[in-house]
């Protein structure tokens, strides 16, 4: 839905775009800010969410090169039909104006006609999250998106947030584990499962996170998550090696950004500083041992 820059609205459909453009640290901060919630009431968990203003074109969050779009993968997932784009734009415009029920009716009609249309399902999931405060329905929609396209990064990111906010981490991990085994070639779902598993079983998460380092446009993030899990598991050498690879990727990105005049240079420099500090801390632990 839009470029959301306020409160928990940061979590919405542009998460994958923000990750790619700005880096893993922002994304990780969003996840960590929502981890550890033991709220069991759906309504209480979502009363603080508010609808932000749409600042990008209606379809900017979901490219047509994949099912539900921005999966940044090589998977041959079913594609959404471009014929629904005008309807999607109409539905999004209605929702932005506050005509939620009318927009939802259009989206639901799209999904009835095209049950694999992940863009419409993502939009509906955000309505159920932000407007209707019905996270169970949102979760069902997001899980359907992942069933259609297990490399759908935005859906997986939002699912992690929902699981954490509802205190349903165990159920979420069980479902993600099932999907990771069902779709062994889908690196995004492997990554999502590895991230959640690392909270309780960092050693067990390592093989899944190693797979995620093959995601072409998210390798730095994956190496950082792998390093963190390795550190928690007491594997200091692996942590240093993974952080070193993440550092090399960040430094390469920084050079490209400087050469092209891209924005986000400050964030890249911050990531490099944090990664260097992590490497230094791990090296100190090794020397103490």
N, C-alpha and C positions, 0 to 999 in steps of 0.2 A: 503494500500500500504506500508508503511514502518514506521520506527521509526523516525519521523521527528522532528528535533531539531533546526530548524532555522526559525526565523521570523514567518509569519502566517502559515507556513507549519506545525506547531505544531497541527493544527486542524484536521489532516487527519484521516485515518481509525484507527490508533492505539489509538485514544482518549480513548475508553473504557478500553484498556489494561493499559494505563497510569493512568487512574482514579483508577482502582482497585489496582494497584501496588503502586502508589505514593500518592494517596489521593485526596480528594475533593478540596483542596486549589489550586493545580496546575490547575485543570480543571476550577475552578471558575475564576482564574486569566486569563486564555485564553478567557473565555466568556466576562469578564469585559473589557479586552483590546480591544474588538471589539464592545462594546455596545455604542450606541449613535451616530453612523454614520448616517449623513443625506445625504449621497451621493445618488443621484437618477440615475446616469448613471451606467449601468452594467459594461461597459468597464473601467471606472475610478475606480470603486470599486475593481476591481480585477487585475489591472496592477501591483501591488506590489507583487503578489504571485509568488513564484518560485518553480521549481521542486527540491526537495531534493534528496539525494542519498539513495537508498534502502539499509538498513543494516540488515534486517531480511529476513528469507525465504519468498518466494512469497505468501504463504497462511497463514502466521502467524497472519494476521490481521482478519481472518474470519474463525472461527472454524466450523467444519462440524456438530456440535451437535445442530444446529438450522438453521433457514432460514436466511442466511446472517450472521449468526453465533453468535457473542459474545453478546447475549442479556442478559445473566446471569439471566434467568427467568425460570419459570416452565411452560410457555405457550407451547401448542402443535402446534407450527407453522410448516408449510410445510418445508421439508428439501431439501437442495440443493443436486443434484446428484454428487457423487464423480467421476463420469465418465468424468467430464469436467476439473478435476484438471490439467492434462497435458496441456490442451488448455489454462487454466488460467495462468499457469506458462509461457507458450510461449508468451502469450499476454503481461504479465507483463515484461518479459525480453525484448521484442521489445520496449515497452514504455520506459523502463530504458535506452535503447540504443539510444533513440531519434526517433525511427521509430514509431511515434505516430499513423499515419494513419493505418499502418499495424496492430498494436496492437488493435486499435479501431475496425477494421473490424472483428477481431476474437471475441472480446467481444460482438459486436453487433450480430454476428452469434449465439453465445451462448445464448444471451437473446431471439433471435427469436425462437430458438429451445426449450428453457427452460425459459418461461416468469416469473417464480418465482425464478430464480437464483439471489438472492440478492447480492452475492459476485461479480458477473460480473457487476451488476448494480452499486454497490458501486465504483468499479474500474472505470467504465465509468464516473460516477459523478465526481470523482476526476480529470479525464482527462479534462472534460468540465470546471471544476473550474480552474485548474492550467495551462492547456496548451491552451485550446481554449478560455478561458476567456468568457465563456458563462454560467453565473450563472442561468439563467432561465431554460436552459436545464438541468443543474445539479440539480436544485431544483425539476424539474419534475421527474427525476430519483430517487432522495432521497425520495420523497413523495410516489413513487411506492414501494420502499423498505419498507416503514412504512406500506403501505397498505397490503403488504404480511406478514410482521412481525412487529406489532406495539410495540414490545419490543426491536427493533433493536437500541441499544444505540448509536452506531457510527453514524447512519443515522440521528437520532434525534439531536444529538449534532451538526452535521454539518449543519443541517437545521436551528437551532437556530442562528448559525454564519452567514449563508446566509441571513436570515431575518434581522438581525441586520445590516449587512454591506450594504444591499441594502435599508435600511430605510423602510423595508416592515414588521415592527413589527405587525401592525394591521392585515394585511393579514395572517401573520404567526400565530398569536394568534387565529384568526378565524378558520384556518385550523386545528391547534392543538386541539382546543376546540371540533371541529367536530369529530376528531379521538378519543379524550378522551371519548366522549359520545358513539361513535360507538363501542369502545373496552374498556368497563368499567373494565375488569379484567387485562388489560395491564398496569402494573404499570409504565413502562418506559415512555409511552406517557402521562400518568397522571403527571409524574414528570416534563417532558419537558413543558407541558402546565402551570403547577404551577409556574415554574421558570420564564417563560415569563410574566405571569399574575402578578407576584409579583412586577414587575417594575412599573405598573400603578394602580394595585388594590391589595395591599398586604393582606387586610382582605379577599378578595374573593379568593386569592390563597391558603389560609391556608388549607381548606379541601382537596385540591388536593395534597398539600405537605404532609399532614398527611398520605394520602394513600401511598405516595412514601417511607415513613419510613419503609414500609414492604419489600422493595427490599433488599434481603438478603445480598448482597455484597456491598451495597451502602448506608447503613443506616446512617453512620456518615455524609456523604454529605447531605443526605435528612434532617437530624435533624438540620444541620447548615443552610440550606436554609429555613427551617421552622422557625427557631429562628430569622433569619434576617427579614422574612416577618412579624412575630409577633411583632418584635420591631418596624418596620415601621408602623404597624397598632395600635401601642400604647398598645399592650398586653405584658407588661413587664414580668409578671409572667410566661406566656407561653414561652416567649423568653428564660428566665433563665432555665426553665425546659428542653427545647429542647436542649439548649447548654450544659446543664449538662449531658444529655444522649449522646450527641456527644462526650463530653469529656471522658466519661466512655468508649466509644467504641474506641476512639483514644488511651487511656491509655492501654487498653487491647491489641490493635494492637502493641503498642510499646513493651510491655512485650513479646509478641510472637516473634517480630522481634529480640529483644535482645537474646532471648533464642535460636533462630535458626540461628543467625548471618546474617540475611537478610540485604540487602541494604535499604536505605531510612529511616534510623533511624533519621537522622538530620531533614528530612522533617516532620516526625511524631512529633518530639519534637517541631518543629516550629508550627505545627497545634495545639498542646496542649497549647502552650504559647498564641497563638492568641485566642483560645477558652476561656481560663481562663481570659484573658483580657476583652473579650466580656461580660462574666458573671459578672465580677467586675464592668464594666461600667453600665450594666443594674441594678445591685444592688444599685449603687450610685444614679441612676435616681429615683429608688423607694424610697430611703431614703430621697431624696430632696422633693419628693411629700408628 
